[in-house]
Amino acid sequence: MTNAHVASRHRIPSDDLAELIKEFDLGDVVDWRHLTDGLMNVNWQLDTPRGIFALKRVTDVPLNRLRRNLAVLPILAEAGIPVIVPVVGSPGGVVVEVGESGYCLFPWARGAHVRGVDLPLAQVRRLGTVLAKLHLALGHAVEAGVLPAVTDSLTADVVTPERASEKADRLATAARAHSSGDAFDAAALEALAKRRALLAEYVHLRPEGDVPAGPYGWTHGDFQYRNLLWADGELTAVLDWDRLGARPYAEEVVRTAQVQFGVEGVFDLERVAAFVSGYQSMVPLEPSTLLDAGRRLWWKRMTDFWQLEFHYDRGDRSCDDLFIADEALLHWWTERLAEVERAFGGAL
């Protein structure tokens, strides 16, 4: 993705902006700025006579699914979950389509994104309770008929080492073909070689079966610091509902713990355990369920190359830094697998 493409992607098309001012009855837009925290969709802060808003252009979720997901927010707000209910446009919906783009608008939420490792332990534990309350509140959305009941058993594909190796080979070929002294290409080739060695060494620990353990239901899908706002020690907003979906609860617990507290190539295991303990104080999960979820997440990271697929298949370099950090964490995690899994179970 060239600099020109990036700059274009970060601008609000003038025709779109004029239509959005009309549809959301903003009066005018005095000023706007691109928000750099998001990785997938594009977001801006708008200053208007009616106040400050966050505008989101949706690029990676079908608009009908987004409308369903956003309909959940008033119910969550009533349950005491800190969410920002979207502004309703003049057509009567919360998603406005302009040209080929879909937009939604939210009142500006105060607070800042804080990495999980920068939260005091008391806030880490409280964050675990918020996730548990969120899962319970999404159950109320099912009862209210806003979300469908989850009646079918959930399955999760456990990638074979052969399939992962084939993908690694394909990406290595792409990296060699693309390489012109690029440091990222060299790092990718080295990482792919090491990943093949890991797969061969640890194949005996691959999770068995495609049915995850434990209860499941509707979950946020991306409950991590880029989608959380804090102010004065309190969680003020849970953002980004694009990935709302039915999953095992333990899957979201351990994924959140990994993204929140697996930073700079290591886990903060004390915070992992505190977060999981906070969750279990509201929604008890069996240790075996959390162990199963942790092992499945580890194997998923072992066999997944999505950042490299963004880089080589899409020409999108926005997640390059994530690949380098996640690769370091995978090796640290693998060397201490039993210790990390104890923390995922809420103990050190």
Wavefront OBJ file of the C-alpha trace (Angstrom):
o trace
v 0.000 0.000 0.000
v 1.694 3.241 -1.141
v 1.859 6.455 0.892
v -0.560 8.038 -1.575
v -3.059 5.211 -1.030
v -2.677 5.528 2.750
v -3.217 9.290 2.638
v -6.289 8.856 0.427
v -7.701 6.202 2.742
v -7.420 8.576 5.695
v -9.321 11.447 4.068
v -13.086 11.829 4.256
v -14.335 12.285 0.672
v -15.884 15.752 0.477
v -19.090 14.464 -1.142
v -19.426 11.804 1.575
v -18.878 14.389 4.305
v -21.551 16.691 2.883
v -24.042 13.822 2.786
v -23.158 12.697 6.315
v -23.640 16.218 7.690
v -27.123 16.144 6.220
v -28.037 12.590 7.230
v -26.845 12.980 10.833
v -28.054 16.609 11.100
v -24.642 17.843 12.248
v -25.127 21.407 11.061
v -21.549 21.571 9.856
v -18.131 20.110 10.557
v -15.795 22.712 11.994
v -12.778 20.410 12.012
v -11.890 16.730 11.667
v -8.850 14.551 12.216
v -7.993 10.958 11.412
v -7.702 8.622 14.421
v -4.657 6.390 14.120
v -5.517 3.761 16.755
v -7.701 1.561 14.548
v -6.107 -1.200 12.468
v -8.965 -2.226 10.168
v -11.723 0.370 9.759
v -11.056 4.090 9.347
v -12.094 6.503 12.113
v -12.174 10.267 12.522
v -12.952 12.793 15.234
v -15.473 15.400 14.071
v -15.925 18.786 15.748
v -19.407 20.122 15.012
v -21.878 22.689 16.401
v -23.731 19.738 17.977
v -20.652 18.495 19.790
v -17.730 16.154 19.198
v -18.307 12.809 17.502
v -16.408 9.755 16.318
v -17.128 8.819 12.700
v -16.355 5.314 11.486
v -16.145 4.119 7.894
v -16.784 0.400 7.881
v -14.557 -1.654 5.607
v -14.288 -5.153 7.038
v -17.781 -6.261 8.108
v -21.047 -6.597 6.117
v -23.331 -3.663 6.868
v -26.356 -5.809 7.752
v -24.282 -7.626 10.352
v -23.034 -4.302 11.710
v -26.616 -3.041 12.055
v -27.500 -6.170 14.047
v -24.444 -5.762 16.239
v -25.082 -2.089 16.984
v -28.682 -2.874 17.955
v -27.247 -4.668 20.987
v -25.684 -1.535 22.479
v -28.798 0.018 24.098
v -29.413 -3.266 25.931
v -25.814 -3.388 27.139
v -26.019 0.210 28.306
v -29.112 -0.623 30.359
v -27.150 -3.496 31.933
v -24.444 -1.070 33.068
v -21.823 -1.969 30.458
v -19.915 1.181 29.422
v -20.803 1.412 25.739
v -21.430 4.309 23.370
v -24.827 4.096 21.692
v -24.623 5.244 18.039
v -26.400 8.278 16.623
v -29.487 7.508 14.543
v -29.417 9.046 11.062
v -32.345 10.647 9.265
v -33.246 7.389 7.425
v -33.887 5.918 10.883
v -30.844 3.663 11.016
v -27.474 3.803 12.712
v -25.533 2.894 9.547
v -25.669 5.420 6.712
v -24.632 4.308 3.234
v -23.013 6.927 1.049
v -21.841 5.737 -2.332
v -20.027 2.460 -1.760
v -19.216 3.170 1.898
v -21.062 2.595 5.156
v -20.638 5.011 8.051
v -21.740 5.124 11.669
v -21.467 8.010 14.130
v -20.951 7.955 17.899
v -20.888 10.650 20.578
v -17.293 11.271 21.570
v -16.226 9.178 24.567
v -13.730 10.502 27.084
v -10.743 8.428 28.028
v -7.551 6.964 26.624
v -6.386 3.571 25.406
v -4.208 1.956 28.080
v -2.183 -1.187 27.460
v -3.081 -4.035 29.766
v 0.421 -4.175 31.251
v 0.066 -0.513 32.278
v -3.083 -1.115 34.337
v -2.787 -1.560 38.124
v -3.679 -5.059 39.292
v -6.969 -3.889 40.826
v -8.078 -2.501 37.447
v -6.920 -5.673 35.699
v -9.110 -7.779 37.955
v -12.014 -5.345 37.469
v -11.571 -5.638 33.712
v -12.106 -9.376 34.050
v -15.397 -8.765 35.857
v -16.507 -6.360 33.109
v -15.931 -9.014 30.452
v -17.964 -11.506 32.486
v -20.809 -8.993 32.906
v -20.648 -8.294 29.194
v -21.112 -11.969 28.376
v -24.083 -12.133 30.737
v -25.608 -8.973 29.221
v -25.289 -10.403 25.706
v -27.377 -13.303 26.991
v -30.069 -10.736 27.853
v -29.893 -9.474 24.252
v -30.789 -12.996 23.136
v -33.733 -13.029 25.540
v -34.849 -9.677 24.090
v -34.764 -11.115 20.572
v -32.037 -8.754 19.335
v -29.591 -11.641 18.890
v -30.549 -15.170 17.830
v -30.146 -18.010 20.277
v -27.006 -20.103 19.848
v -28.376 -23.610 19.548
v -25.828 -25.450 17.428
v -22.645 -26.847 18.921
v -19.610 -24.759 18.071
v -16.622 -26.268 16.357
v -13.157 -24.849 15.817
v -10.830 -25.961 13.068
v -7.561 -27.330 14.449
v -5.078 -26.669 11.664
v -2.846 -29.591 10.766
v 0.918 -29.050 10.805
v 0.983 -30.054 7.151
v -1.430 -27.285 6.200
v 0.483 -24.748 8.275
v 3.759 -25.786 6.649
v 2.250 -25.436 3.184
v 1.142 -21.908 4.038
v 4.582 -21.105 5.452
v 6.203 -22.365 2.232
v 3.903 -20.231 0.079
v 4.612 -17.109 2.125
v 8.344 -17.792 2.122
v 8.234 -17.984 -1.670
v 6.399 -14.644 -1.738
v 8.957 -13.096 0.611
v 11.881 -14.276 -1.509
v 10.219 -13.032 -4.700
v 9.450 -9.687 -3.100
v 12.760 -9.227 -1.357
v 15.036 -6.387 -2.404
v 16.996 -6.012 0.784
v 13.851 -5.236 2.753
v 14.402 -5.853 6.482
v 10.858 -7.150 6.911
v 11.316 -9.764 4.177
v 14.463 -11.011 5.916
v 12.683 -11.127 9.275
v 9.714 -12.958 7.742
v 11.941 -15.595 6.120
v 13.793 -16.201 9.381
v 10.534 -16.398 11.344
v 8.981 -18.835 8.870
v 11.986 -21.154 9.107
v 11.796 -21.108 12.905
v 8.045 -21.690 12.788
v 8.500 -24.854 10.735
v 10.950 -26.091 13.372
v 8.435 -25.331 16.143
v 5.685 -27.184 14.323
v 7.868 -30.262 13.979
v 8.961 -30.177 17.618
v 5.582 -29.573 19.252
v 3.148 -31.380 16.958
v 2.427 -33.875 19.771
v 0.789 -31.041 21.773
v -1.717 -30.170 19.076
v -5.240 -29.925 20.576
v -7.444 -32.952 20.016
v -10.846 -32.667 18.383
v -12.656 -29.694 16.899
v -15.159 -29.114 19.750
v -13.864 -26.633 22.358
v -14.615 -27.338 26.005
v -17.054 -25.391 28.146
v -20.051 -23.096 27.707
v -20.452 -20.729 24.777
v -22.605 -17.802 23.714
v -22.337 -14.303 22.254
v -19.025 -12.519 22.784
v -17.450 -9.186 21.848
v -14.776 -10.753 19.639
v -11.998 -8.178 20.082
v -11.978 -7.134 23.740
v -8.522 -5.530 23.927
v -6.898 -2.225 24.785
v -7.360 -0.571 21.383
v -11.116 -0.998 21.901
v -11.205 0.132 25.543
v -11.131 3.636 27.001
v -10.088 4.475 30.560
v -10.434 7.722 32.522
v -9.658 8.363 36.191
v -9.083 4.659 36.808
v -12.459 3.635 35.410
v -13.399 1.895 32.174
v -15.446 4.474 30.256
v -16.161 2.715 26.968
v -16.011 -0.647 25.222
v -15.697 0.113 21.507
v -15.781 -1.691 18.137
v -18.570 -4.248 17.872
v -17.689 -5.476 14.381
v -16.670 -8.948 15.567
v -19.594 -9.697 17.845
v -20.213 -13.416 17.464
v -20.955 -16.762 19.087
v -17.850 -18.349 20.651
v -16.781 -20.349 23.686
v -16.560 -17.917 26.605
v -13.163 -19.292 27.575
v -11.861 -18.527 24.087
v -12.559 -14.825 24.559
v -11.117 -14.865 28.079
v -7.751 -16.323 27.044
v -7.536 -14.301 23.803
v -8.167 -11.092 25.744
v -5.514 -12.095 28.266
v -3.036 -12.748 25.460
v -3.641 -9.467 23.626
v -3.833 -7.388 26.807
v -0.914 -8.863 28.712
v 1.324 -10.436 26.065
v 3.405 -7.389 25.216
v 6.896 -6.898 23.804
v 7.436 -10.622 23.423
v 6.535 -11.745 26.971
v 3.459 -12.377 29.106
v 2.790 -10.468 32.303
v 1.591 -13.635 34.035
v 0.573 -11.882 37.241
v -1.870 -9.730 35.294
v -3.071 -12.677 33.223
v -3.987 -14.542 36.420
v -5.629 -11.457 37.985
v -7.749 -10.844 34.888
v -8.933 -14.453 34.702
v -9.678 -14.492 38.453
v -11.801 -11.372 38.022
v -13.784 -13.069 35.270
v -14.259 -16.246 37.299
v -15.612 -14.253 40.236
v -18.659 -13.521 38.045
v -18.792 -16.451 35.615
v -17.013 -19.540 36.940
v -15.297 -21.608 34.270
v -13.727 -24.977 34.967
v -9.903 -24.973 34.971
v -9.999 -27.703 32.323
v -12.101 -25.428 30.091
v -9.589 -22.597 30.382
v -6.711 -25.020 29.807
v -8.384 -26.269 26.628
v -8.959 -22.696 25.430
v -5.367 -21.709 26.186
v -3.944 -24.681 24.335
v -6.177 -24.044 21.323
v -5.141 -20.394 21.224
v -1.457 -21.343 21.402
v -1.860 -23.787 18.505
v -3.811 -21.204 16.521
v -0.942 -18.746 16.928
v 1.484 -21.527 16.009
v -0.293 -22.204 12.713
v -1.508 -18.718 11.782
v 0.244 -16.196 9.524
v -2.464 -13.585 9.018
v -0.151 -10.551 9.273
v 2.082 -11.990 6.550
v -0.997 -12.646 4.413
v -1.926 -8.971 4.824
v 1.606 -7.972 3.820
v 2.178 -10.274 0.835
v -1.343 -11.029 -0.402
v -2.930 -7.603 0.097
v 0.075 -5.289 0.040
v -1.082 -3.998 3.449
v 1.804 -3.297 5.835
v -0.304 -1.915 8.684
v 0.121 -5.076 10.777
v 3.846 -5.706 10.179
v 4.807 -4.658 13.711
v 2.198 -7.032 15.129
v 3.825 -9.950 13.334
v 7.259 -9.235 14.798
v 5.850 -8.844 18.334
v 3.566 -11.870 18.093
v 6.368 -14.054 16.780
v 8.554 -13.193 19.765
v 5.657 -13.886 22.128
v 4.952 -17.264 20.504
v 8.492 -18.473 21.188
v 8.435 -17.168 24.798
v 5.023 -18.782 25.315
v 6.092 -22.125 23.863
v 9.161 -22.319 26.085
v 6.950 -21.731 29.163
v 3.748 -23.417 28.018
v 2.816 -24.998 31.364
v 3.473 -21.768 33.270
v 1.365 -19.698 30.877
v -1.480 -22.204 31.003
v -1.531 -22.049 34.810
v -1.982 -18.297 34.540
v -4.781 -18.753 31.991
v -6.446 -20.862 34.673
v -6.272 -17.942 37.122
v -3.265 -19.183 39.119
v 0.492 -18.625 39.143
l 1 2 3 4 5 6 7 8 9 10 11 12 13 14 15 16 17 18 19 20 21 22 23 24 25 26 27 28 29 30 31 32 33 34 35 36 37 38 39 40 41 42 43 44 45 46 47 48 49 50 51 52 53 54 55 56 57 58 59 60 61 62 63 64 65 66 67 68 69 70 71 72 73 74 75 76 77 78 79 80 81 82 83 84 85 86 87 88 89 90 91 92 93 94 95 96 97 98 99 100 101 102 103 104 105 106 107 108 109 110 111 112 113 114 115 116 117 118 119 120 121 122 123 124 125 126 127 128 129 130 131 132 133 134 135 136 137 138 139 140 141 142 143 144 145 146 147 148 149 150 151 152 153 154 155 156 157 158 159 160 161 162 163 164 165 166 167 168 169 170 171 172 173 174 175 176 177 178 179 180 181 182 183 184 185 186 187 188 189 190 191 192 193 194 195 196 197 198 199 200 201 202 203 204 205 206 207 208 209 210 211 212 213 214 215 216 217 218 219 220 221 222 223 224 225 226 227 228 229 230 231 232 233 234 235 236 237 238 239 240 241 242 243 244 245 246 247 248 249 250 251 252 253 254 255 256 257 258 259 260 261 262 263 264 265 266 267 268 269 270 271 272 273 274 275 276 277 278 279 280 281 282 283 284 285 286 287 288 289 290 291 292 293 294 295 296 297 298 299 300 301 302 303 304 305 306 307 308 309 310 311 312 313 314 315 316 317 318 319 320 321 322 323 324 325 326 327 328 329 330 331 332 333 334 335 336 337 338 339 340 341 342 343 344 345 346 347 348
